Amino acid sequence: MTELYLSPGPVPLPFAGNLLSLYIHEPGYEAFRLWTKKYGRFFTFWMANRPAVVVTDYQLMKETLVKDGAAYTGRLEMPLSRWVRGGDYGIVETTGDLWQQQRRFVLHVFRDFGMGKNLMEERVLAEVSDFLEKCNKRVDEELDLRNYFDISVGSIINSILFGFRFDEFFVLL
C-alpha cells in the first residue's frame, strides 16, 4: 500500500469524508473559511474517499495553476456520475486530449458566433438592460427572477443563433 503525503486538513469520516461538515456549517462555504483559519492557505478536503487539495490564497493559486498548470490538469473521476450518464461526455466531464479537442472546437464555434467580440458584449448588455427595465416596472411586486433569467439567457442564445430575441407574446403562452 502506498502512503499519501497530503497537506493537513480536517479529519475525514469513513465513506463521507468531510462532506457532512458542509451541512453543519451553513452555508457550506463557511466550513472552508474555518478550515482556512485553522490549516492555512492550503489544506486537504475529503470528498467521500477522495482527497482534494484546497488552495485559498489568490497568489498561491495563481502561482500554482498559471506557472505550473500542466502539472494540475485533469479532473476528479466520479465513477457514479460516469455510470449515470453512460460515460464521460461534454466539456465539463471529459479530461485529457478529448477535453482539449472539445474545448478548441467550442471556442472556435463561439468565436464564429461573436464570443470575444463586441457583438457578443452588445447583445448581453442589451439583454441586461431589458432585464432591468422589466424588473423596474414591477418594483412593487414579488418577482420570480428565475423566469426572467431563463428568458434573458434564452434570448441571448436565440439572438446569436437565429438573429432575434424571444417575443414577449410567445413567452407568455
C-alpha positions as CSV (number, residue, x, y, z in Angstrom):
1,M,0.0,0.0,0.0
2,T,1.3,3.4,-0.9
3,E,1.4,6.2,1.6
4,L,-0.2,9.5,0.7
5,Y,1.6,12.7,1.6
6,L,-1.2,15.3,1.9
7,S,-1.4,18.7,3.4
8,P,-3.1,18.9,6.8
9,G,-6.8,19.3,7.0
10,P,-10.0,18.3,8.8
11,V,-10.2,14.7,9.8
12,P,-12.4,12.8,7.4
13,L,-15.2,10.4,8.4
14,P,-15.3,7.0,6.8
15,F,-17.2,7.0,3.5
16,A,-18.4,10.6,3.9
17,G,-15.0,12.3,4.2
18,N,-15.6,16.0,5.1
19,L,-18.8,16.4,3.1
20,L,-21.1,16.4,6.3
21,S,-19.2,19.5,7.5
22,L,-20.7,21.4,4.6
23,Y,-24.2,20.8,6.1
24,I,-23.1,21.5,9.7
25,H,-21.6,24.9,8.8
26,E,-24.4,26.5,6.8
27,P,-23.8,27.9,4.2
28,G,-21.3,25.4,3.0
29,Y,-18.5,27.8,2.3
30,E,-18.4,28.8,5.9
31,A,-16.6,25.4,6.6
32,F,-13.9,26.4,4.2
33,R,-13.4,29.7,6.0
34,L,-13.0,27.9,9.3
35,W,-10.5,25.4,7.8
36,T,-8.6,28.2,6.2
37,K,-8.2,29.9,9.6
38,K,-7.2,26.6,11.2
39,Y,-5.0,25.0,8.5
40,G,-3.7,27.9,6.4
41,R,-3.6,28.8,2.7
42,F,-4.0,25.2,1.6
43,F,-5.4,22.0,3.1
44,T,-6.7,18.6,2.3
45,F,-10.5,18.2,1.9
46,W,-12.0,14.8,1.5
47,M,-14.9,14.3,-0.9
48,A,-16.1,10.9,0.4
49,N,-13.0,8.7,0.0
50,R,-11.2,11.1,-2.4
51,P,-8.7,13.7,-1.2
52,A,-8.6,17.2,-2.8
53,V,-6.1,19.9,-2.0
54,V,-7.9,23.2,-1.5
55,V,-6.0,26.4,-2.2
56,T,-7.5,29.5,-0.6
57,D,-4.9,32.2,-1.3
58,Y,-5.1,34.0,-4.7
59,Q,-1.3,34.5,-5.1
60,L,-0.6,30.8,-4.3
61,M,-3.4,29.7,-6.6
62,K,-2.1,31.9,-9.4
63,E,1.5,30.7,-8.9
64,T,0.4,27.1,-8.8
65,L,-2.1,27.0,-11.6
66,V,-0.6,29.5,-14.0
67,K,3.1,28.9,-13.7
68,D,2.8,25.1,-13.3
69,G,-0.7,24.5,-14.7
70,A,0.2,21.4,-16.8
71,A,1.0,19.5,-13.6
72,Y,-2.5,20.1,-12.3
73,T,-4.6,19.2,-15.4
74,G,-7.3,16.6,-15.2
75,R,-10.4,16.3,-13.1
76,L,-11.6,14.1,-10.3
77,E,-13.0,10.9,-11.7
78,M,-16.5,10.2,-10.4
79,P,-17.5,6.6,-11.2
80,L,-21.1,7.0,-10.1
81,S,-21.5,10.1,-12.3
82,R,-19.9,8.4,-15.3
83,W,-22.2,5.4,-14.8
84,V,-25.4,7.5,-14.6
85,R,-24.5,9.4,-17.8
86,G,-23.2,6.3,-19.6
87,G,-19.7,7.7,-20.0
88,D,-17.8,11.0,-19.9
89,Y,-19.4,13.5,-22.3
90,G,-19.1,17.2,-22.9
91,I,-16.6,19.8,-21.8
92,V,-17.4,19.5,-18.1
93,E,-16.8,15.8,-17.7
94,T,-14.1,14.9,-20.1
95,T,-10.3,15.1,-19.4
96,G,-7.1,14.9,-21.3
97,D,-6.9,15.0,-25.1
98,L,-10.6,14.7,-25.6
99,W,-11.2,17.7,-23.4
100,Q,-8.6,19.8,-25.2
101,Q,-10.1,18.9,-28.6
102,Q,-13.7,19.7,-27.5
103,R,-12.5,22.9,-25.8
104,R,-10.8,24.1,-29.0
105,F,-13.9,23.2,-31.1
106,V,-16.3,25.1,-28.8
107,L,-14.1,28.1,-28.6
108,H,-13.8,28.2,-32.4
109,V,-17.6,27.9,-32.8
110,F,-18.3,30.5,-30.1
111,R,-15.9,33.0,-31.8
112,D,-17.8,32.5,-35.0
113,F,-21.0,33.5,-33.1
114,G,-19.3,36.6,-31.7
115,M,-17.8,35.4,-28.4
116,G,-14.9,37.6,-27.5
117,K,-16.1,40.3,-29.9
118,N,-18.1,43.5,-29.3
119,L,-21.1,41.8,-30.9
120,M,-21.5,39.4,-28.0
121,E,-21.0,42.1,-25.5
122,E,-23.6,44.3,-27.2
123,R,-26.2,41.5,-27.1
124,V,-25.5,40.7,-23.4
125,L,-25.7,44.4,-22.4
126,A,-28.9,44.9,-24.4
127,E,-30.5,41.9,-22.6
128,V,-29.3,43.1,-19.2
129,S,-30.8,46.5,-20.0
130,D,-34.1,44.9,-20.9
131,F,-34.0,42.6,-17.8
132,L,-33.5,45.6,-15.5
133,E,-36.3,47.5,-17.3
134,K,-38.7,44.6,-16.7
135,C,-37.7,44.4,-13.1
136,N,-38.1,48.1,-12.5
137,K,-41.6,48.1,-14.0
138,R,-42.7,45.6,-11.3
139,V,-40.7,47.0,-8.4
140,D,-43.7,46.8,-6.0
141,E,-44.5,43.2,-6.9
142,E,-43.0,39.9,-5.9
143,L,-40.9,38.6,-8.8
144,D,-39.8,35.1,-9.7
145,L,-36.3,36.1,-11.1
146,R,-35.7,32.5,-12.4
147,N,-38.2,33.1,-15.1
148,Y,-36.6,36.4,-16.1
149,F,-33.1,34.9,-16.1
150,D,-34.2,32.0,-18.2
151,I,-35.8,34.3,-20.7
152,S,-32.8,36.6,-20.8
153,V,-30.3,33.8,-21.3
154,G,-32.5,32.2,-23.9
155,S,-32.9,35.5,-25.7
156,I,-29.1,35.9,-25.9
157,I,-28.7,32.4,-27.2
158,N,-31.6,32.9,-29.6
159,S,-30.2,36.2,-30.9
160,I,-26.8,34.6,-31.5
161,L,-28.1,31.5,-33.3
162,F,-31.2,33.0,-35.2
163,G,-30.7,36.8,-35.1
164,F,-33.7,37.7,-33.0
165,R,-34.7,37.7,-29.3
166,F,-37.7,35.9,-27.7
167,D,-41.0,37.5,-28.5
168,E,-42.9,38.6,-25.3
169,F,-46.1,37.1,-26.7
170,F,-44.7,33.6,-27.1
171,V,-43.1,33.7,-23.7
172,L,-46.5,34.3,-22.1
173,L,-48.0,31.2,-23.8
